[in-house]
Amino acid sequence: MNFEIKIPTQKLTREDLLQDLKRVSNLLGSDTIKAADYNQHGKYAYTSFRNHFGTWKNALEEASLNRGRNWGSTIEDLLVNLKDVWIKLGRQPKYDEMTIPFSKFSSTAYAHKFGNWTKTLIAFQKYLEEDGEIESLSSFEVTPSTDGHKTKRNPNWRLRFKVMKRDNFRCVACGRSPAKNPEVELHVDHIKPWSKGGETVIENLQTLCVKCNLGKGNLEE
């Protein structure tokens, strides 16, 4: 039987609580503490922090700690992060590959938000398709703008991702990929330049590394 005693709130000071937060931080070897972590290792009741600081987040901020790296993250935050990891790997990430520092959010964050990894991937695919932007020449049924273009100059991240995925997440000019060299940065570039009437559609976009993209730009000048 557990006879652990929680010290009453009225006998505590803010400094007592902050010191114990820091103690638990040192014990866990992390500056990221969730309420569940503290309930397991802390001396005081969770309500003590709420009474003294208003919220758990306020207490952690005053102790110069973090509520947790997934605190406040939205579904879109998680999906955009999944896209970034996918590009780095050059393929669909596995559940156990969603780890820091490679991923901003842990695999458990996705499981908590979506239910499991399969549902996460389904949500990601659906999110890619929920796009009001023109993405293909077959979608041209809009009135041209004053500059003659039917699309915006810069592709949104969904369209960029689709282009990179089509091009196997590698530069179409030199074949370099972040999956083989993390220092490689990929861009999505117009095949027919925007300045010469090229539209921002998947048929007119290609994946280039920074080096090849800059070289292409120099040749066009």
BATI-16129 format. One record per residue: x, y, z of N, C-alpha, C in turn. Coordinates in Angstrom, 1 decimal. Example, Ala and Ser with C-alpha at 12.3 -4.5 7.8 and 13.67 -1.06 7.14 Angstrom:
// residues 2
- n_X, n_Y, n_Z, ca_X, ca_Y, ca_Z, c_X, c_Y, c_Z
- 13.2, -5.7, 7.8, 12.3, -4.5, 7.8, 13.2, -3.3, 7.8
- 12.8, -2.2, 7.1, 13.7, -1.1, 7.1, 12.9, 0.0, 7.9
//
This chain:
// residues 221
- n_X, n_Y, n_Z, ca_X, ca_Y, ca_Z, c_X, c_Y, c_Z
- 0.9, -1.2, 0.0, 0.0, 0.0, 0.0, 0.9, 1.2, 0.0
- 0.5, 2.3, -0.8, 1.3, 3.5, -0.9, 0.8, 4.5, 0.1
- 1.7, 4.9, 1.1, 1.3, 5.9, 2.1, 1.9, 7.2, 1.8
- 2.2, 7.5, 0.5, 2.9, 8.8, 0.2, 2.0, 10.0, 0.6
- 2.6, 10.9, 1.3, 1.8, 12.1, 1.8, 2.1, 13.3, 0.9
- 1.0, 13.9, 0.5, 1.0, 15.2, -0.3, 0.9, 16.3, 0.7
- 1.9, 17.2, 0.6, 1.8, 18.4, 1.6, 0.7, 19.3, 1.2
- -0.1, 19.8, 2.2, -1.2, 20.7, 1.9, -0.7, 22.0, 1.2
- -1.6, 22.5, 0.4, -1.2, 23.7, -0.4, -0.9, 24.9, 0.5
- -1.6, 25.1, 1.6, -1.4, 26.3, 2.4, 0.0, 26.3, 3.0
- 0.7, 25.2, 3.1, 2.0, 25.2, 3.7, 3.1, 25.3, 2.7
- 2.7, 25.5, 1.5, 3.7, 25.6, 0.4, 3.9, 27.0, 0.0
- 5.1, 27.3, -0.5, 5.4, 28.6, -1.2, 5.6, 28.3, -2.7
- 5.6, 29.4, -3.4, 5.8, 29.2, -4.9, 7.2, 28.7, -5.1
- 8.2, 29.1, -4.2, 9.6, 28.6, -4.4, 9.7, 27.2, -4.1
- 8.9, 26.7, -3.1, 8.9, 25.2, -2.8, 8.5, 24.4, -4.1
- 7.4, 24.9, -4.7, 6.9, 24.2, -5.9, 7.9, 24.3, -7.1
- 8.5, 25.4, -7.3, 9.4, 25.6, -8.4, 10.7, 24.7, -8.2
- 11.2, 24.7, -7.0, 12.3, 23.9, -6.7, 12.0, 22.4, -6.9
- 10.8, 22.0, -6.6, 10.5, 20.5, -6.8, 10.3, 20.2, -8.3
- 9.8, 21.2, -9.0, 9.7, 21.0, -10.5, 11.1, 20.8, -11.0
- 12.1, 21.6, -10.6, 13.4, 21.5, -11.1, 14.1, 20.2, -10.7
- 13.7, 19.7, -9.5, 14.2, 18.4, -9.0, 13.7, 17.3, -9.9
- 12.5, 17.3, -10.2, 11.9, 16.3, -11.1, 12.5, 16.4, -12.5
- 12.8, 17.6, -12.9, 13.4, 17.8, -14.2, 14.8, 17.1, -14.2
- 15.6, 17.3, -13.1, 16.9, 16.7, -13.0, 16.8, 15.2, -12.9
- 15.8, 14.7, -12.2, 15.6, 13.3, -12.1, 15.3, 12.6, -13.4
- 14.5, 13.3, -14.2, 14.1, 12.7, -15.5, 15.1, 13.0, -16.6
- 16.0, 14.0, -16.3, 17.0, 14.3, -17.3, 16.4, 15.1, -18.4
- 15.4, 15.9, -18.2, 14.7, 16.6, -19.3, 14.1, 17.9, -18.8
- 14.1, 18.9, -19.6, 13.4, 20.1, -19.2, 12.0, 20.2, -19.7
- 11.5, 19.0, -20.2, 10.2, 18.9, -20.7, 9.4, 18.0, -19.7
- 8.4, 18.6, -19.0, 7.7, 17.8, -17.9, 6.2, 18.0, -18.2
- 5.5, 16.8, -18.2, 4.1, 16.8, -18.3, 3.5, 16.6, -16.9
- 2.3, 17.0, -16.8, 1.6, 16.8, -15.5, 1.7, 15.4, -15.0
- 1.5, 14.4, -15.9, 1.6, 13.0, -15.5, 3.0, 12.6, -15.0
- 4.0, 13.2, -15.6, 5.4, 13.0, -15.1, 5.5, 13.5, -13.7
- 5.0, 14.7, -13.4, 5.2, 15.2, -12.1, 4.4, 14.5, -11.1
- 3.2, 14.1, -11.4, 2.3, 13.3, -10.5, 3.0, 12.0, -10.1
- 3.9, 11.5, -11.0, 4.5, 10.2, -10.6, 5.8, 10.4, -9.8
- 6.5, 11.6, -10.0, 7.7, 11.8, -9.3, 7.8, 13.0, -8.3
- 6.8, 13.8, -8.4, 6.8, 15.0, -7.5, 6.3, 14.8, -6.1
- 6.7, 15.8, -5.3, 6.3, 15.7, -3.8, 4.9, 16.3, -3.6
- 4.5, 17.2, -4.4, 3.3, 17.9, -4.1, 2.1, 17.6, -5.1
- 0.9, 17.9, -4.7, -0.3, 17.7, -5.5, -0.3, 18.6, -6.7
- -0.8, 18.1, -7.8, -0.9, 18.9, -9.0, -1.7, 20.2, -8.8
- -2.8, 20.1, -7.9, -3.6, 21.2, -7.7, -2.9, 22.4, -7.0
- -1.8, 22.0, -6.3, -1.0, 23.1, -5.6, -0.4, 24.0, -6.7
- 0.0, 23.5, -7.8, 0.5, 24.4, -8.9, -0.6, 25.2, -9.5
- -1.7, 24.7, -9.6, -2.8, 25.4, -10.2, -3.2, 26.5, -9.2
- -3.2, 26.3, -8.0, -3.6, 27.3, -7.0, -2.6, 28.4, -6.9
- -1.3, 28.1, -7.0, -0.3, 29.1, -6.9, 0.0, 29.8, -8.2
- -0.1, 29.1, -9.3, 0.3, 29.7, -10.6, -0.8, 29.9, -11.6
- -2.0, 29.4, -11.3, -3.1, 29.5, -12.2, -3.2, 28.4, -13.2
- -2.1, 28.1, -13.9, -2.1, 26.9, -14.8, -0.7, 26.2, -14.7
- -0.7, 25.0, -15.2, 0.5, 24.2, -15.2, 1.6, 24.9, -16.1
- 1.1, 25.4, -17.2, 2.0, 26.1, -18.1, 2.7, 27.2, -17.5
- 1.9, 28.0, -16.7, 2.5, 29.2, -16.0, 3.6, 28.8, -15.0
- 3.4, 27.7, -14.3, 4.4, 27.1, -13.4, 5.7, 26.7, -14.1
- 5.5, 26.0, -15.2, 6.7, 25.6, -15.9, 7.5, 26.8, -16.5
- 6.7, 27.7, -17.0, 7.4, 28.9, -17.6, 8.2, 29.7, -16.5
- 7.6, 29.7, -15.3, 8.4, 30.4, -14.2, 9.6, 29.6, -13.8
- 9.5, 28.3, -14.0, 10.6, 27.4, -13.6, 11.6, 27.3, -14.8
- 11.3, 28.0, -15.9, 12.1, 27.9, -17.1, 12.1, 26.5, -17.7
- 11.0, 25.8, -17.6, 10.8, 24.5, -18.1, 9.7, 24.5, -19.2
- 9.5, 23.4, -19.8, 8.5, 23.3, -20.9, 7.3, 22.4, -20.5
- 6.2, 22.7, -21.0, 5.0, 21.8, -20.7, 5.1, 20.5, -21.4
- 5.8, 20.5, -22.5, 5.9, 19.2, -23.3, 6.0, 19.7, -24.7
- 6.8, 18.9, -25.5, 7.0, 19.4, -26.9, 5.8, 19.3, -27.8
- 4.8, 18.6, -27.4, 3.6, 18.6, -28.2, 2.5, 19.5, -27.7
- 2.8, 20.3, -26.7, 1.8, 21.2, -26.1, 1.4, 22.2, -27.1
- 0.1, 22.4, -27.4, -0.4, 23.4, -28.3, -0.2, 23.0, -29.7
- 0.3, 21.8, -30.1, 0.4, 21.5, -31.5, -0.9, 21.2, -32.1
- -1.1, 21.6, -33.3, -2.4, 21.4, -34.0, -2.2, 20.2, -35.0
- -3.3, 19.8, -35.5, -3.3, 18.7, -36.5, -2.4, 19.1, -37.7
- -2.6, 20.4, -38.1, -1.8, 20.8, -39.3, -0.3, 20.9, -38.9
- 0.1, 21.2, -37.7, 1.5, 21.2, -37.3, 2.1, 19.8, -37.5
- 1.3, 18.8, -37.1, 1.8, 17.4, -37.2, 1.9, 17.0, -38.6
- 0.9, 17.4, -39.4, 0.9, 16.9, -40.8, 2.1, 17.6, -41.6
- 2.3, 18.9, -41.3, 3.4, 19.6, -42.0, 4.7, 19.0, -41.6
- 4.9, 18.6, -40.3, 6.1, 18.0, -39.8, 6.3, 16.6, -40.5
- 5.2, 15.9, -40.7, 5.3, 14.6, -41.4, 5.8, 14.8, -42.8
- 5.3, 15.9, -43.4, 5.8, 16.2, -44.8, 7.3, 16.4, -44.8
- 7.8, 17.2, -43.8, 9.2, 17.5, -43.7, 10.0, 16.2, -43.5
- 9.6, 15.3, -42.7, 10.3, 14.1, -42.4, 10.3, 13.2, -43.7
- 9.2, 13.2, -44.4, 9.0, 12.4, -45.6, 10.0, 12.9, -46.6
- 10.2, 14.2, -46.8, 11.2, 14.7, -47.7, 12.6, 14.4, -47.3
- 12.9, 14.5, -46.0, 14.3, 14.2, -45.6, 14.6, 12.7, -45.8
- 13.6, 11.8, -45.6, 13.9, 10.4, -45.9, 13.8, 10.0, -47.3
- 13.1, 10.8, -48.1, 12.9, 10.4, -49.5, 11.9, 9.3, -49.7
- 11.1, 9.1, -48.7, 10.1, 8.0, -48.7, 9.2, 8.2, -47.6
- 8.1, 7.3, -47.5, 7.2, 7.3, -46.4, 7.8, 7.0, -45.1
- 7.8, 7.8, -44.1, 8.4, 7.5, -42.8, 7.7, 6.3, -42.1
- 8.4, 5.6, -41.3, 7.9, 4.5, -40.5, 7.5, 5.1, -39.1
- 6.7, 4.5, -38.4, 6.2, 5.0, -37.1, 7.4, 5.3, -36.1
- 8.3, 4.3, -36.1, 9.4, 4.5, -35.1, 10.5, 5.4, -35.6
- 10.3, 6.0, -36.8, 11.3, 7.0, -37.3, 10.9, 8.4, -36.9
- 9.7, 8.6, -36.3, 9.3, 9.9, -35.9, 9.8, 10.3, -34.6
- 11.1, 10.6, -34.5, 11.8, 10.9, -33.3, 12.6, 12.2, -33.4
- 12.9, 12.8, -32.2, 13.7, 13.9, -32.2, 15.2, 13.5, -32.4
- 16.0, 14.3, -33.0, 15.8, 15.6, -33.6, 15.2, 15.5, -35.1
- 15.1, 14.3, -35.6, 14.7, 14.1, -37.0, 13.2, 14.7, -37.2
- 12.4, 14.4, -36.2, 11.0, 14.9, -36.2, 10.8, 15.8, -35.0
- 10.0, 16.9, -35.2, 9.7, 17.7, -34.1, 8.7, 17.1, -33.1
- 7.9, 16.1, -33.6, 6.9, 15.5, -32.7, 7.2, 13.9, -32.7
- 6.9, 13.3, -31.6, 7.1, 11.9, -31.4, 6.0, 11.1, -32.1
- 6.3, 9.8, -32.3, 5.3, 8.9, -32.9, 4.0, 8.8, -32.0
- 4.3, 8.9, -30.7, 3.1, 8.8, -29.8, 2.2, 10.0, -29.9
- 2.8, 11.2, -30.3, 2.0, 12.4, -30.5, 1.0, 12.1, -31.7
- 1.5, 11.5, -32.7, 0.6, 11.1, -33.9, -0.5, 10.1, -33.4
- -0.1, 9.1, -32.7, -1.0, 8.1, -32.2, -2.1, 8.8, -31.3
- -1.7, 9.7, -30.5, -2.6, 10.4, -29.6, -3.6, 11.3, -30.4
- -3.1, 11.9, -31.5, -3.9, 12.9, -32.3, -4.8, 12.1, -33.2
- -4.3, 11.1, -33.9, -5.1, 10.4, -35.0, -5.6, 9.0, -34.6
- -5.1, 8.4, -33.5, -5.5, 7.1, -33.2, -4.5, 6.0, -33.4
- -3.8, 6.0, -34.6, -2.7, 5.2, -34.8, -2.0, 5.7, -36.1
- -0.9, 5.0, -36.5, -0.1, 5.5, -37.6, -0.8, 5.3, -38.9
- -1.6, 4.3, -39.1, -2.3, 4.1, -40.3, -3.3, 5.3, -40.5
- -4.0, 5.6, -39.5, -5.0, 6.7, -39.5, -4.3, 8.0, -39.8
- -3.0, 8.2, -39.3, -2.2, 9.3, -39.5, -1.9, 9.5, -41.0
- -1.5, 8.4, -41.7, -1.2, 8.4, -43.1, -2.4, 8.7, -43.9
- -3.6, 8.2, -43.5, -4.8, 8.4, -44.2, -5.2, 9.9, -44.1
- -5.0, 10.5, -42.9, -5.3, 11.9, -42.7, -4.4, 12.7, -43.5
- -3.1, 12.3, -43.7, -2.1, 13.1, -44.4, -2.5, 13.1, -45.9
- -2.9, 11.9, -46.4, -3.3, 11.8, -47.8, -4.5, 12.7, -48.1
- -5.5, 12.7, -47.2, -6.7, 13.5, -47.3, -6.3, 14.9, -47.3
- -5.4, 15.3, -46.5, -5.0, 16.7, -46.3, -4.3, 17.2, -47.6
- -3.6, 16.3, -48.3, -2.9, 16.7, -49.5, -4.0, 17.0, -50.6
- -5.1, 16.3, -50.6, -6.1, 16.4, -51.6, -7.0, 17.6, -51.4
- -7.1, 18.0, -50.1, -8.0, 19.1, -49.8, -7.3, 20.5, -50.1
- -7.3, 20.8, -51.4, -6.6, 22.0, -51.8, -7.4, 22.7, -52.9
- -7.6, 24.0, -52.6, -8.3, 24.8, -53.6, -7.5, 25.4, -54.7
- -6.2, 25.2, -54.6, -5.3, 25.8, -55.6, -5.4, 25.0, -56.9
- -5.1, 25.7, -58.1, -5.0, 25.0, -59.3, -3.7, 24.2, -59.3
- -3.8, 22.9, -59.6, -2.6, 22.1, -59.6, -2.3, 21.4, -60.9
- -3.2, 21.5, -61.9, -3.0, 20.8, -63.1, -3.6, 21.6, -64.3
- -3.0, 21.5, -65.5, -3.5, 22.2, -66.6, -5.0, 21.9, -66.9
- -5.4, 20.7, -66.5, -6.8, 20.3, -66.7, -7.8, 21.1, -65.8
- -7.2, 21.9, -64.9, -8.1, 22.6, -63.9, -8.2, 24.1, -64.4
- -7.7, 24.4, -65.5, -7.8, 25.8, -65.9, -9.2, 26.3, -66.3
- -9.9, 26.7, -65.4, -11.2, 27.3, -65.6, -11.4, 28.5, -64.8
- -10.4, 29.3, -64.7, -10.4, 30.5, -63.9, -10.1, 31.7, -64.8
- -10.4, 32.9, -64.4, -10.1, 34.1, -65.1, -8.7, 34.5, -64.9
- -7.9, 34.8, -65.9, -6.5, 35.2, -65.7, -6.4, 36.5, -65.0
- -5.3, 36.7, -64.2, -5.1, 37.9, -63.5, -4.6, 39.0, -64.4
- -4.4, 40.1, -63.9, -3.9, 41.3, -64.7, -2.6, 41.0, -65.4
- -1.8, 40.1, -64.9, -0.5, 39.8, -65.5, -0.6, 38.7, -66.5
- -1.8, 38.2, -66.7, -2.0, 37.1, -67.7, -1.9, 35.7, -67.1
- -1.5, 35.5, -65.8, -1.4, 34.2, -65.2, -2.7, 33.8, -64.6
- -2.9, 32.5, -64.6, -4.1, 31.9, -64.0, -3.8, 31.3, -62.7
- -2.5, 31.3, -62.3, -2.1, 30.7, -61.0, -1.2, 31.7, -60.2
- -1.0, 31.4, -59.0, -0.1, 32.2, -58.2, 1.3, 31.8, -58.5
- 2.3, 32.6, -58.3, 3.7, 32.3, -58.6, 4.2, 31.2, -57.7
- 4.0, 31.3, -56.4, 4.6, 30.3, -55.5, 3.7, 29.2, -55.2
- 4.1, 27.9, -55.4, 3.3, 26.8, -55.1, 3.1, 26.6, -53.6
- 2.0, 26.2, -53.1, 1.8, 26.0, -51.7, 2.6, 24.7, -51.3
- 2.7, 24.4, -50.0, 3.5, 23.2, -49.6, 2.9, 21.9, -50.1
- 1.6, 21.8, -50.3, 1.0, 20.6, -50.7, 1.5, 20.3, -52.2
- 1.4, 21.3, -53.0, 1.8, 21.1, -54.4, 3.3, 20.9, -54.5
- 4.1, 21.5, -53.7, 5.5, 21.3, -53.7, 5.8, 19.8, -53.3
- 5.1, 19.4, -52.3, 5.3, 18.0, -51.8, 4.9, 17.0, -53.0
- 3.8, 17.3, -53.7, 3.4, 16.4, -54.7, 4.4, 16.3, -55.9
- 5.0, 17.5, -56.2, 6.1, 17.5, -57.2, 7.3, 16.7, -56.7
- 7.7, 16.9, -55.5, 8.9, 16.2, -55.0, 8.6, 14.7, -54.9
- 7.4, 14.3, -54.5, 7.1, 12.9, -54.5, 7.1, 12.3, -55.9
- 6.6, 13.0, -56.9, 6.6, 12.5, -58.2, 8.1, 12.4, -58.7
- 9.0, 13.3, -58.3, 10.4, 13.2, -58.7, 11.2, 12.4, -57.7
- 10.6, 11.6, -56.9, 11.3, 10.7, -56.0, 12.2, 11.4, -55.0
- 11.8, 12.7, -54.6, 12.5, 13.5, -53.6, 14.0, 13.6, -53.9
- 14.3, 13.8, -55.2, 15.7, 14.1, -55.6, 15.7, 15.1, -56.7
- 16.8, 15.7, -56.9, 17.0, 16.7, -57.9, 17.0, 16.0, -59.3
- 16.1, 16.5, -60.2, 16.0, 15.9, -61.5, 17.2, 16.2, -62.4
- 18.0, 17.2, -62.0, 19.2, 17.5, -62.8, 20.4, 16.7, -62.4
- 20.7, 16.6, -61.1, 21.9, 15.9, -60.7, 21.6, 14.6, -59.9
- 20.4, 14.4, -59.4, 20.1, 13.2, -58.7, 20.3, 13.3, -57.2
- 20.8, 14.4, -56.7, 21.1, 14.5, -55.3, 19.8, 14.5, -54.5
- 19.9, 13.9, -53.2, 18.7, 13.8, -52.4, 19.0, 13.9, -50.9
- 18.1, 14.6, -50.2, 18.3, 14.7, -48.7, 18.4, 13.3, -48.0
- 17.9, 12.3, -48.6, 17.9, 11.0, -48.0, 19.3, 10.4, -48.0
- 20.2, 10.8, -48.9, 21.6, 10.4, -49.0, 22.5, 11.4, -48.4
- 22.1, 12.7, -48.5, 23.0, 13.7, -47.9, 22.0, 14.8, -47.3
- 22.0, 14.8, -45.9, 21.0, 15.7, -45.2, 21.3, 17.2, -45.5
- 22.5, 17.5, -46.1, 22.7, 18.9, -46.4, 22.1, 19.4, -47.7
- 21.6, 18.4, -48.5, 20.9, 18.8, -49.7, 19.6, 19.4, -49.5
- 19.4, 20.6, -50.0, 18.1, 21.3, -49.9, 17.4, 21.3, -51.2
- 16.1, 20.8, -51.3, 15.4, 20.7, -52.5, 14.4, 21.9, -52.7
- 14.3, 22.4, -53.9, 13.4, 23.4, -54.3, 12.5, 22.9, -55.4
- 11.3, 23.5, -55.5, 10.4, 23.3, -56.6, 10.5, 24.5, -57.5
- 10.8, 24.2, -58.8, 11.1, 25.3, -59.7, 10.2, 25.2, -61.0
- 9.9, 26.3, -61.6, 9.1, 26.3, -62.9, 10.0, 25.8, -64.0
- 9.5, 24.9, -64.8, 10.2, 24.5, -66.0, 10.2, 25.6, -67.1
- 9.0, 26.1, -67.4, 8.9, 27.3, -68.2, 8.8, 28.4, -67.2
- 9.8, 29.3, -67.2, 9.8, 30.4, -66.2, 8.5, 31.2, -66.1
- 8.2, 31.5, -64.8, 7.0, 32.4, -64.6, 7.1, 33.7, -65.4
- 8.3, 34.2, -65.5, 8.5, 35.5, -66.2, 8.1, 35.4, -67.7
- 8.1, 34.1, -68.2, 7.9, 33.9, -69.6, 6.5, 33.3, -69.8
- 5.6, 33.4, -68.8, 4.3, 32.9, -68.9, 4.0, 31.5, -68.4
- 5.0, 30.9, -67.8, 4.8, 29.6, -67.2, 3.9, 29.6, -66.0
- 3.0, 28.6, -65.9, 2.1, 28.6, -64.8, 2.6, 27.7, -63.7
- 2.0, 27.9, -62.5, 2.4, 27.1, -61.3, 1.4, 25.9, -61.2
- 1.7, 24.9, -62.1, 0.9, 23.7, -62.1, 1.9, 22.5, -62.1
- 1.5, 21.4, -61.7, 2.4, 20.2, -61.5, 3.1, 19.9, -62.8
- 2.5, 20.0, -64.0, 3.2, 19.7, -65.3, 4.3, 20.7, -65.6
- 4.3, 21.9, -65.0, 5.3, 22.8, -65.2, 6.3, 23.1, -64.1
- 6.3, 22.1, -63.2, 7.2, 22.2, -62.0, 8.1, 21.0, -61.9
- 9.3, 21.3, -61.4, 10.3, 20.2, -61.2, 11.1, 20.4, -59.9
- 11.7, 19.3, -59.5, 12.4, 19.3, -58.2, 13.9, 19.6, -58.6
- 14.5, 20.6, -58.0, 15.9, 20.9, -58.2, 16.6, 21.1, -56.8
- 17.8, 20.7, -56.7, 18.6, 21.1, -55.5, 18.9, 22.6, -55.6
- 19.4, 23.2, -54.5, 19.7, 24.6, -54.5, 20.8, 24.9, -55.5
- 21.8, 24.1, -55.6, 22.9, 24.3, -56.5, 22.4, 24.3, -58.0
- 21.7, 23.3, -58.3, 21.2, 23.3, -59.7, 20.2, 24.4, -60.0
- 19.4, 24.7, -59.0, 18.4, 25.8, -59.2, 19.0, 27.1, -59.5
- 20.1, 27.4, -58.7, 20.8, 28.6, -58.9, 21.5, 28.7, -60.2
- 22.1, 27.5, -60.6, 22.8, 27.4, -61.9, 21.8, 27.6, -63.1
- 20.6, 27.1, -62.9, 19.5, 27.2, -63.9, 19.2, 28.7, -64.1
- 19.1, 29.4, -62.9, 18.7, 30.8, -62.9, 19.8, 31.6, -63.6
- 21.1, 31.3, -63.4, 22.1, 32.0, -64.1, 22.1, 31.9, -65.6
- 21.7, 30.7, -66.1, 21.6, 30.4, -67.5, 20.5, 31.1, -68.2
- 19.4, 31.4, -67.4, 18.2, 32.1, -67.9, 18.4, 33.6, -68.1
- 19.4, 34.1, -67.4, 19.6, 35.5, -67.4, 20.2, 36.0, -68.7
//
